[in-house]
Amino acid sequence: MTIYKKNSSILVWQAYFTSCILQLLFFPIKSNFSKMKHFFYIICLACFSSFFSKASSNVIARPIAHPIALKGKLGGNGLIRNQPVEAYLYDTSVEVIFNIDLGNLNIEVINQTGDTAFQKKVDAKAGGTVTINTIGWEIGEYILVITDEEGEYLEGSFLID
C-alpha cells in the first residue's frame, strides 16, 4: 500500500478560493457593484480555484519510506555514533544507504523459504546507495543481511504485501 504526501499549501489556497466563491453566492455584494462585476468576480475566482485544483493534482507525490530496523554489528571498533547503514522499504524496492565507508560488503535478501532472492557485492562508500528492485517478489517476510569481510553483519526483516 502506497501512502503519498500532498502539498498542504496548495490545498489551503484551493479551500480559500472555494470559500470565497461560496461567500459570493450566499451573501449579497454591496449595491454599488453592478451585476456584471459580480458575475465577472465569480468567474475569476472559479478559474483560480480550478487552476489550484489542477496544480494540486500535478504535485509530485513521494512514497513514504518504511525504515527497516537493522540489528547487529558492522563498521569496526564500535566507536561509530551513527548507524553505519540504513535501509528503507518502498512499494517496489528496498534502498540501502551507507553513512560511512565500509569497504567490501555482501548484501543479501533471503525469502521465507531460505532461498536467496537478491545478492550483490558492493564497495560501500559514505553516501552511496544500493537499490533492490522487489517487483515480482512473492508476498511474505524477507531478511536483509549485510555482511563485511570480517564476518560482522547487520540484518533486518521486512514484509512484502
N, C-alpha and C positions, 0 to 999 in steps of 0.2 A: 504494500500500500504506500503510495507516494503522498507526502504532505508538502504542500507548497506554501511559501510565504508570499503575501500580496503587499504591494506598496501602499501603506496606510494613508499617506498624504494625498494620493490620487483619490482614494475613496472618500476622504474628508471633503475635498473640493467637489466631488460629484454629489455628495449629500448636501453641501451648502447650496449649490446651484439648483438642485431639485427642490429644496425647501423654499428658495426664492420664487420658483415657478408656482409652487402651491400657495404661497402668500399672495402672489398677484392674482391668482384665480379666485381665492376665497375672501380676500379683503380688498375693498374698492380703493382705487388710487384717487388722490385729491382731484377735485373738479377742474383744476386748471390744466390737466393733461387731456389732450384730445383722445378720442377712441383709437385713432390711427397710431399715435405714440404708444398707447397702451398695448396694442396688438404687436407693434414692432419690438417693444421691450420684451414681451413674452417669447417672440420668435428668437430673438438674440439669446436669451437665457436658455431656451431649449437647444439651440445649436451648441452653446458652450457645454451644456450638460451632456449632449450626445458626443461631443469631442472628448470630454474627460472619461466618458463611459468606454469609448473605443480605446483610449490611451491605457486605461486600467486593464483591458483585456490583452494588450500587447506587451505588458510588463513581462520581462524575462523572469520566469519562476525558477528558483533553485530548489532542488530536492533537499530535504533535511538529512544530514548525515547522522547515522546512529553509531556512536562510538563502540568499538569492540574492546572490552576490558582485557588487557594483556597482562599475564602474570608470569613470573619467573625472573631470571637474571640475565642481563645482556649488557655488554659495554664495559667490561674490565673491572676496575678496582672497587666499584661500589660508591665512589665519591660523586657520582653524577646526581645533580639535583633535579633535573627534569627527566621525564620519561624519554629514553633514547629513541623509541619507536612509538608511533601512534597508528591506529588502524580504524577505519570508518566503513560502515556498511551503507551502501546506497541501493536503490532499486535494482540496478543491473550491474553493479560492480562492488568491489572492495578496494579501498585505497589504503596503501601502506605508506606512511610518511616517516622519513628518517630525520631526527633532530640533531644528530651528531654523526661524525664519520665513524663507521663501524667496520669498515673493510669488507671482506667477502662474507656474504650471508647466503643461506639457503632458505627460500620462502616456499612453504608447502601448505596446501589446503587438503585436509583429509575429510572424506564424507562419512556418513553414519555407519557405513558397512566396513570402514577401514581402508578403503581404496583412496589412492591419491587423485584428487580432482584437478590439482594445479601444482606445478613445481617449477621453480626458477632460481638460478644462482645469480646474485647481483653483487656489484661493488657499491656498497651503501655509503653515500656521501651526504653530509649535512644539507638539508633542504631538498634532497632527492625524494622521488615518489615511485611507487610501483602500483599500477592499476591492474586489477584482476577482473576480467570480464566474467560475470556469472550468468549471462543469458543462456538459457537452455539447461541450467542445472536443475536437478530434481529438488522438490520441496523436502526440507529436512534440516538437521543440525550439522554444521561443519566446524572443523577445528583449524584455525590458522596457527601454524608453527613457524617461528623464525629462529634459525639456529646459526651460531657463528662457528668459526674454525676450531675453537677450543671446546666446543660441545655445550656451551651455555645457550639457553634458549628462552624465548617468550612464547606463550601460547594463549589463545583466547578463542572462545566459541561464538558462533553467530548462527542465526536461523534464516534460511531462505523460505519464504512463504508465498 
